Amino acid sequence: MTTTSSHLPPTVAAHVPTGVLVGGAWRPAHGGRTFEVADPATTEVLFDVADGDEQDALDALTAADEAFEPWRTVAPRVRSDLLRAVFDTLTRRTEDVAALVTAEGGKPLAESRAEVAYAAEYVRWYSEQAVRVDGLARRAPAGTHHQLVLRRPVGPALLVAPWNFPIAMIARKLAPALAAGCTAVVKPAQLTPLTTAFVAEIVREELAARDLPTGVVNVVPTSSARSVSGPLLADARLRKLSFTGSTEVGATLLKASADRILRTSMELGGNAPFLVFDDADLDAAVEGAVQAKMRNAGQTCVAANRFLVQEGVAEEFTQRLARAFRTLVVGHGAEPGTTVGPLIEESAVERVQQVVAEAVDGGARVHVGGERPARRGWFYAPTVVDRVSPEARLVSEEIFGPVAPVVTFGTEDEAVGLANGTPFGLVAYAYTRDVGRVMRLAESLETGMLGVNRGMVSDASAPFGGVKASGLGREGGEAGIEEYLETLYVAL
């Protein structure tokens, strides 16, 4: 189907694959069904995309399984060069990919360009890691033999990506998988499958140009994730699952993986505390707060969800944050000047409206926003509220929207107690000039990542992941490729 959006360049629209990718060929779904992908800023339908089913999933796994042996034996330098070529193409085609990210996800073009650059860095990083998979050779302490420790690829992997970062999240799964020598079946999010398909085509073209097995990467879009994931998780040929999404879905997938003791990586939900202490640089704290909260309109797993502010600066910080939010411009991501795009779908707006209304009914005070703009699309105004009860759903649950709730605290111990008072532990942020406090927070906060005096922690060269209900394993850095390797000990 031809796009109806005037914001998506025709040269891009004409080259977006909308089928199932199996064994190096795009084709319709097995049952011929499709589902619609809409622009969240206008609600217009962009494309009809192939709606894959169980047979498509198993066909994709067959292709990945058949390609695994020839791919794992490809020289590491060849895998490295392939990934470097993909990095170069992504960098060269940044505007095309960014336009797709904005069209189907809604984020402002500046953010989409940043996401493409972020994704490309994962590809470049793992192009470099592909030739640095280390082993070990040593004489046993007893002197009776030698020990070899070898690393080898796990096998065919199912990569399940979320909708909020459709290129970055798949890049940080697919790049290390390919670098390690694994093959993949990719299940993109139903809401944002176009970017994933576009990037998969870039990888397919690079594989074909080098006469490498094109079944290394397979893509199965679907409107019924369970109909695809269930049969794959039950199939003995699948050796690895990497999932990014909600904790509830992650728990279900872990249960489905348990019978086969499947190797799993889980990057799940968050409820990030943003701590501001009395000694903080408030200008820097407000700037970091906007960055940590408002990327993708608050729809990120690392978004600051709760602003825990010490009593001495709480009122001033809240007023400054409200002023900063008033300068934000809500609109279509492709329109010049837009800094805040839409939420991903109608139900997301309805949920944000509900949790804000509940907080206000419980005594919270709205400083800015707190309403849905009178315009077409799935928008919600940037919102700052304070006097929020620590028990309110607005702070006890992940918001996934452009709302900043402020909760005050008195002492450092109280701040740590509030920050840790959640099942989640993905990321935390802290603004303070006290180095001793920074080290105490690093020891006491139950989190996988900590941003100190900065509103962004993500980096392709660093391990990304959480503790508690926020997941298992790490993506990025040296740790990311470990998720796709297994260890073999040889007593020689």
C-alpha positions as CSV (number, residue, x, y, z in Angstrom):
1,M,0.0,0.0,0.0
2,T,1.3,3.5,-0.9
3,T,1.8,5.8,2.1
4,T,-0.7,8.6,2.6
5,S,1.7,10.6,4.7
6,S,3.1,13.8,3.1
7,H,5.8,13.7,5.7
8,L,7.5,10.5,4.4
9,P,9.6,11.2,1.3
10,P,8.4,9.2,-1.7
11,T,11.9,7.9,-2.4
12,V,11.8,6.3,1.1
13,A,8.2,5.1,0.9
14,A,8.9,3.3,-2.4
15,H,11.7,1.2,-0.9
16,V,10.2,0.0,2.4
17,P,9.8,-3.8,2.4
18,T,6.4,-4.8,3.8
19,G,6.6,-8.6,3.6
20,V,8.2,-11.4,5.5
21,L,11.9,-12.0,5.0
22,V,12.8,-15.7,4.8
23,G,16.0,-17.1,3.4
24,G,17.0,-13.8,1.7
25,A,13.7,-13.2,0.0
26,W,10.8,-10.9,0.9
27,R,7.4,-12.5,0.4
28,P,3.7,-12.2,1.5
29,A,2.7,-13.8,4.8
30,H,1.8,-17.4,4.6
31,G,-2.0,-16.7,5.0
32,G,-1.9,-13.6,2.9
33,R,-3.0,-11.4,5.8
34,T,-1.8,-7.9,6.5
35,F,-2.1,-5.3,9.3
36,E,-2.0,-1.6,9.2
37,V,0.8,0.7,10.4
38,A,-0.3,4.2,11.2
39,D,1.4,7.6,11.8
40,P,0.6,8.4,15.5
41,A,0.7,12.1,14.8
42,T,-2.0,12.0,12.2
43,T,-3.6,8.6,12.6
44,E,-3.2,8.1,8.9
45,V,-2.3,4.6,7.6
46,L,1.2,4.4,6.2
47,F,1.4,0.9,5.0
48,D,-0.2,-2.5,5.1
49,V,2.4,-5.0,6.4
50,A,2.5,-8.8,6.1
51,D,0.9,-10.4,9.1
52,G,3.1,-13.4,9.7
53,D,1.9,-16.6,11.4
54,E,3.3,-19.8,12.8
55,Q,4.3,-21.2,9.4
56,D,6.1,-18.0,8.6
57,A,8.0,-18.2,11.9
58,L,9.0,-21.8,11.4
59,D,10.1,-21.1,7.8
60,A,12.2,-18.3,9.1
61,L,13.8,-20.5,11.8
62,T,14.5,-23.2,9.1
63,A,16.3,-20.6,7.1
64,A,18.3,-19.4,10.1
65,D,19.1,-22.9,11.1
66,E,20.4,-23.8,7.6
67,A,22.5,-20.6,7.5
68,F,24.0,-21.1,10.9
69,E,26.7,-23.6,10.1
70,P,28.1,-21.7,7.1
71,W,27.8,-18.4,8.9
72,R,29.5,-19.5,12.1
73,T,32.5,-20.7,10.1
74,V,32.8,-17.4,8.2
75,A,36.1,-15.7,9.2
76,P,35.6,-13.1,12.0
77,R,37.2,-10.5,9.8
78,V,34.5,-11.1,7.1
79,R,31.7,-10.7,9.7
80,S,33.5,-7.6,10.9
81,D,33.7,-6.1,7.4
82,L,30.0,-6.9,6.8
83,L,29.0,-5.0,9.9
84,R,31.2,-2.1,9.1
85,A,29.6,-1.9,5.7
86,V,26.2,-1.8,7.4
87,F,27.4,1.0,9.6
88,D,28.6,3.0,6.6
89,T,25.3,2.5,4.8
90,L,23.2,3.5,7.9
91,T,25.4,6.6,8.3
92,R,25.0,7.5,4.7
93,R,21.3,7.0,4.7
94,T,20.6,8.6,8.1
95,E,17.9,11.0,6.6
96,D,16.0,8.1,5.0
97,V,16.0,5.9,8.1
98,A,15.2,8.9,10.4
99,A,12.2,9.8,8.2
100,L,10.8,6.3,8.7
101,V,11.4,6.4,12.5
102,T,9.5,9.6,12.7
103,A,6.7,8.5,10.4
104,E,5.8,5.3,12.3
105,G,7.0,6.2,15.8
106,G,6.2,10.0,16.0
107,K,9.4,11.3,17.5
108,P,10.9,14.6,16.3
109,L,13.3,14.2,13.4
110,A,16.2,15.5,15.5
111,E,15.6,12.6,17.9
112,S,15.2,10.1,15.0
113,R,18.5,11.2,13.6
114,A,20.1,10.7,17.0
115,E,18.6,7.2,17.2
116,V,20.0,6.3,13.9
117,A,23.5,7.5,15.0
118,Y,23.1,5.6,18.3
119,A,22.0,2.4,16.4
120,A,24.9,2.7,14.0
121,E,27.3,3.0,16.9
122,Y,26.2,-0.5,18.1
123,V,26.9,-1.8,14.6
124,R,30.3,-0.2,14.5
125,W,31.2,-1.3,18.0
126,Y,30.3,-5.0,17.3
127,S,32.1,-4.8,13.9
128,E,35.2,-4.2,16.1
129,Q,34.3,-6.8,18.7
130,A,33.8,-9.6,16.1
131,V,37.5,-10.0,15.8
132,R,38.1,-9.8,19.6
133,V,36.3,-12.9,20.9
134,D,38.9,-14.1,23.4
135,G,39.7,-17.6,24.7
136,L,42.2,-19.0,27.1
137,A,45.2,-21.5,26.9
138,R,47.1,-22.4,30.0
139,R,48.7,-25.3,31.9
140,A,46.5,-26.8,34.6
141,P,47.8,-26.1,38.1
142,A,48.4,-29.8,38.7
143,G,50.7,-29.8,35.7
144,T,49.0,-32.9,34.3
145,H,47.4,-31.3,31.2
146,H,46.6,-28.1,29.4
147,Q,43.3,-26.2,29.5
148,L,41.7,-24.5,26.5
149,V,38.7,-22.3,26.9
150,L,37.0,-21.6,23.6
151,R,34.1,-19.4,22.7
152,R,31.5,-20.3,20.1
153,P,28.2,-18.9,18.9
154,V,25.1,-20.1,20.7
155,G,23.0,-20.7,17.6
156,P,19.9,-19.4,15.9
157,A,18.4,-16.5,18.0
158,L,14.9,-15.0,18.2
159,L,15.3,-11.2,18.6
160,V,12.1,-9.4,19.8
161,A,12.3,-5.6,19.5
162,P,10.1,-2.9,21.1
163,W,8.3,-0.1,19.2
164,N,9.8,2.9,21.0
165,F,13.3,2.6,19.4
166,P,12.7,0.5,16.3
167,I,16.3,0.8,14.9
168,A,18.4,1.2,18.1
169,M,16.9,-1.8,19.9
170,I,17.2,-4.2,17.0
171,A,20.8,-2.9,16.3
172,R,22.0,-3.7,19.8
173,K,20.6,-7.2,19.4
174,L,21.4,-8.1,15.8
175,A,24.9,-6.6,15.6
176,P,26.4,-8.7,18.5
177,A,24.5,-11.8,17.3
178,L,26.0,-11.5,13.8
179,A,29.4,-10.6,15.3
180,A,29.4,-13.7,17.4
181,G,28.4,-16.0,14.5
182,C,24.7,-16.4,15.3
183,T,21.8,-16.3,12.8
184,A,18.6,-14.6,13.7
185,V,14.8,-14.5,13.4
186,V,13.7,-10.9,14.1
187,K,10.2,-10.1,15.3
188,P,9.7,-6.4,15.0
189,A,7.0,-4.5,17.1
190,Q,3.6,-4.5,15.4
191,L,3.4,-0.7,15.9
192,T,6.8,0.1,14.2
193,P,7.9,-2.7,11.8
194,L,8.9,-0.5,8.9
195,T,12.2,0.7,10.2
196,T,13.3,-2.8,11.2
197,A,12.4,-4.0,7.7
198,F,14.3,-1.2,6.0
199,V,17.4,-2.0,8.0
200,A,17.1,-5.7,7.5
201,E,17.1,-5.0,3.8
202,I,20.3,-3.2,4.1
203,V,21.8,-6.2,5.9
204,R,20.4,-8.6,3.3
205,E,21.9,-6.6,0.5
206,E,25.3,-6.5,2.1
207,L,25.2,-10.3,2.7
208,A,24.2,-10.9,-0.9
209,A,26.9,-8.6,-2.2
210,R,29.5,-10.7,-0.4
211,D,28.0,-14.1,-1.5
212,L,27.2,-14.9,2.1
213,P,24.2,-16.9,3.3
214,T,21.2,-14.5,3.1
215,G,19.3,-16.6,5.6
216,V,21.4,-15.2,8.3
217,V,18.8,-12.6,9.0
218,N,15.0,-13.3,8.8
219,V,12.1,-11.0,9.7
220,V,8.6,-11.9,10.7
221,P,6.2,-9.0,11.4
222,T,3.0,-10.0,13.0
223,S,-0.1,-8.7,14.8
224,S,-0.1,-11.8,17.0
225,A,3.3,-12.1,18.8
226,R,2.3,-15.2,20.6
227,S,1.5,-17.1,17.4
228,V,5.1,-16.5,16.3
229,S,7.0,-16.7,19.6
230,G,5.2,-19.8,20.9
231,P,6.2,-22.2,18.2
232,L,9.7,-20.8,18.0
233,L,10.4,-21.2,21.7
234,A,9.1,-24.7,21.5
235,D,11.4,-25.6,18.6
236,A,14.7,-27.3,19.5
237,R,16.5,-25.5,16.7
238,L,16.1,-22.2,18.5
239,R,19.0,-21.6,21.0
240,K,18.6,-18.1,22.1
241,L,15.9,-15.5,23.0
242,S,16.6,-11.7,23.4
243,F,13.6,-9.6,24.3
244,T,13.0,-6.0,25.1
245,G,9.6,-5.0,26.4
246,S,7.4,-5.0,29.4
247,T,8.1,-7.1,32.5
248,E,4.8,-8.9,32.2
249,V,5.5,-10.1,28.7
250,G,9.1,-10.9,29.6
251,A,7.9,-13.1,32.5
252,T,5.6,-15.0,30.1
253,L,8.4,-15.6,27.7
254,L,10.7,-16.8,30.5
255,K,8.1,-19.3,31.5
256,A,7.7,-20.4,27.9
257,S,11.5,-20.8,27.6
258,A,11.9,-22.8,30.9
259,D,11.1,-26.2,29.6
260,R,13.9,-26.1,27.0
261,I,16.3,-24.2,29.4
262,L,16.6,-21.7,26.5
263,R,19.4,-19.1,26.8
264,T,17.6,-15.7,27.4
265,S,18.3,-12.0,27.7
266,M,15.6,-9.7,29.1
267,E,15.6,-5.9,29.0
268,L,12.3,-5.1,30.8
269,G,10.4,-2.3,32.5
270,G,11.7,0.5,34.6
271,N,10.7,3.1,37.1
272,A,13.7,5.4,37.1
273,P,14.2,7.7,40.1
274,F,15.7,11.1,39.4
275,L,17.3,12.4,42.6
276,V,18.0,16.1,43.1
277,F,19.9,17.0,46.3
278,D,20.1,20.4,48.0
279,D,23.7,20.9,46.8
280,A,22.8,20.2,43.1
281,D,23.5,22.6,40.3
282,L,19.8,23.3,39.6
283,D,20.4,24.6,36.0
284,A,22.2,21.3,35.2
285,A,19.5,19.3,37.0
286,V,16.7,20.9,35.1
287,E,18.5,20.4,31.8
288,G,19.2,16.8,32.6
289,A,15.6,16.3,33.8
290,V,14.2,17.5,30.5
291,Q,16.6,15.2,28.6
292,A,15.9,12.2,30.9
293,K,12.1,12.7,30.9
294,M,11.2,14.0,27.5
295,R,13.1,11.9,24.9
296,N,10.4,10.3,22.7
297,A,7.7,12.1,24.8
298,G,8.7,10.0,27.8
299,Q,8.3,6.7,26.0
300,T,11.6,5.1,27.0
301,C,12.5,2.4,29.5
302,V,15.2,4.7,30.9
303,A,12.9,7.8,31.2
304,A,13.0,9.5,34.5
305,N,9.7,8.4,36.1
306,R,9.9,9.9,39.6
307,F,11.6,13.2,40.5
308,L,12.7,12.8,44.1
309,V,13.8,16.3,45.2
310,Q,15.2,17.3,48.6
311,E,13.0,19.7,50.5
312,G,15.4,22.6,50.4
313,V,15.3,23.0,46.6
314,A,12.0,21.2,45.8
315,E,9.9,24.3,45.1
316,E,12.6,26.1,43.0
317,F,13.4,22.9,41.0
318,T,9.7,22.4,40.3
319,Q,9.2,25.9,39.1
320,R,12.2,25.8,36.9
321,L,11.2,22.5,35.4
322,A,7.7,23.8,34.7
323,R,9.2,26.8,32.9
324,A,11.4,24.5,30.8
325,F,8.4,22.3,29.9
326,R,6.4,25.4,28.7
327,T,9.1,26.0,26.1
328,L,8.6,22.6,24.5
329,V,6.8,22.5,21.2
330,V,4.2,19.7,20.6
331,G,3.7,18.7,17.0
332,H,4.3,16.3,14.2
333,G,7.9,15.0,14.4
334,A,8.6,16.0,10.8
335,E,7.5,19.7,11.3
336,P,10.3,22.2,12.0
337,G,10.5,23.3,15.6
338,T,8.8,20.3,17.1
339,T,10.4,19.0,20.3
340,V,7.7,16.7,21.5
341,G,5.9,14.2,19.3
342,P,2.8,12.1,19.9
343,L,2.3,9.0,22.1
344,I,2.3,5.8,20.1
345,E,-1.5,5.0,20.2
346,E,-4.8,6.1,21.6
347,S,-4.7,3.7,24.6
348,A,-1.3,5.2,25.7
349,V,-2.9,8.7,25.9
350,E,-5.9,7.4,27.8
351,R,-3.7,5.7,30.4
352,V,-1.6,8.9,30.9
353,Q,-4.8,10.9,31.3
354,Q,-6.0,8.4,33.9
355,V,-2.9,8.3,36.1
356,V,-2.6,12.1,36.1
357,A,-6.3,12.5,37.0
358,E,-5.9,10.0,39.9
359,A,-2.9,11.9,41.3
360,V,-4.7,15.2,41.1
361,D,-7.7,13.7,42.9
362,G,-5.3,12.6,45.6
363,G,-4.0,16.2,46.1
364,A,-1.3,16.6,43.4
365,R,-0.8,20.1,41.9
366,V,-0.5,20.7,38.2
367,H,2.1,23.4,37.2
368,V,1.9,22.9,33.4
369,G,0.1,20.6,31.1
370,G,-2.2,18.0,32.5
371,E,-4.4,17.8,29.5
372,R,-4.7,16.5,25.9
373,P,-4.1,19.2,23.2
374,A,-7.0,19.9,20.9
375,R,-5.4,18.5,17.8
376,R,-5.5,15.4,15.7
377,G,-3.2,12.6,16.7
378,W,-2.3,10.8,19.9
379,F,-0.8,13.7,21.9
380,Y,-0.5,14.6,25.5
381,A,0.8,17.9,26.8
382,P,4.2,18.0,28.6
383,T,3.2,18.0,32.3
384,V,4.8,18.8,35.6
385,V,3.0,18.0,38.9
386,D,4.1,18.1,42.5
387,R,2.7,17.2,45.9
388,V,2.4,13.7,44.6
389,S,1.8,10.9,47.0
390,P,4.6,8.2,46.9
391,E,1.7,5.7,46.7
392,A,0.1,7.2,43.6
393,R,0.2,5.2,40.4
394,L,1.8,8.1,38.8
395,V,5.0,7.3,40.6
396,S,4.6,3.6,41.5
397,E,4.1,2.5,37.8
398,E,6.0,3.3,34.7
399,I,4.3,6.3,33.0
400,F,5.6,6.0,29.5
401,G,4.4,9.6,28.7
402,P,5.5,13.2,29.1
403,V,4.6,13.7,32.7
404,A,7.1,14.6,35.5
405,P,5.8,14.0,39.0
406,V,7.8,15.6,41.9
407,V,8.0,13.9,45.3
408,T,10.0,15.5,48.1
409,F,12.4,13.9,50.6
410,G,14.3,15.1,53.7
411,T,17.4,12.9,54.1
412,E,19.7,10.9,51.9
413,D,18.5,7.7,53.5
414,E,14.9,8.6,52.8
415,A,15.8,9.3,49.2
416,V,17.4,5.9,48.8
417,G,14.4,4.2,50.4
418,L,12.0,6.0,48.0
419,A,14.3,5.2,45.0
420,N,14.5,1.5,45.9
421,G,10.9,1.2,46.8
422,T,9.9,-0.5,43.5
423,P,10.2,-3.9,41.9
424,F,12.2,-2.3,39.1
425,G,15.9,-1.4,38.9
426,L,16.9,-0.4,35.4
427,V,18.4,3.1,35.8
428,A,18.7,5.9,38.3
429,Y,19.8,9.5,38.0
430,A,21.4,11.7,40.7
431,Y,22.4,15.3,40.9
432,T,24.8,16.3,43.6
433,R,28.2,17.9,44.1
434,D,29.1,15.5,46.9
435,V,31.5,12.9,45.7
436,G,31.1,10.8,48.9
437,R,27.4,10.8,48.3
438,V,27.9,9.6,44.7
439,M,29.8,6.6,46.0
440,R,27.2,5.9,48.7
441,L,24.5,6.0,46.1
442,A,26.4,3.7,43.8
443,E,26.6,1.2,46.6
444,S,23.0,1.5,47.9
445,L,20.8,2.2,44.9
446,E,19.2,-1.0,43.5
447,T,19.8,-0.3,39.8
448,G,21.7,-1.6,36.8
449,M,22.9,1.9,35.7
450,L,23.4,5.2,37.4
451,G,23.7,8.6,35.7
452,V,25.5,11.2,37.9
453,N,24.9,14.8,36.9
454,R,23.8,13.7,33.5
455,G,20.4,12.8,32.0
456,M,21.6,10.1,29.6
457,V,23.5,6.9,30.3
458,S,23.1,4.9,27.1
459,D,26.3,4.2,25.1
460,A,27.1,1.4,22.7
461,S,30.4,0.8,24.4
462,A,28.8,0.4,27.9
463,P,26.7,-2.5,29.4
464,F,23.0,-1.7,29.3
465,G,20.6,-3.5,31.6
466,G,18.9,-3.7,35.0
467,V,18.3,-5.7,38.1
468,K,15.2,-7.1,39.9
469,A,12.2,-7.0,37.6
470,S,14.0,-4.9,35.0
471,G,15.7,-7.9,33.4
472,L,18.5,-10.3,32.9
473,G,21.7,-9.9,31.0
474,R,23.3,-6.9,29.4
475,E,23.4,-5.3,25.9
476,G,26.2,-3.1,24.7
477,G,29.9,-3.0,25.6
478,E,32.0,-6.1,25.9
479,A,29.1,-7.8,27.8
480,G,26.7,-7.6,24.8
481,I,28.5,-10.2,22.7
482,E,28.8,-12.6,25.6
483,E,25.0,-13.1,25.4
484,Y,25.5,-14.8,22.1
485,L,28.5,-16.9,23.0
486,E,28.8,-20.2,24.9
487,T,32.0,-21.5,26.6
488,L,33.7,-24.8,25.7
489,Y,36.5,-26.1,28.0
490,V,38.9,-28.6,26.5
491,A,41.2,-30.6,28.7
492,L,44.2,-31.4,26.5
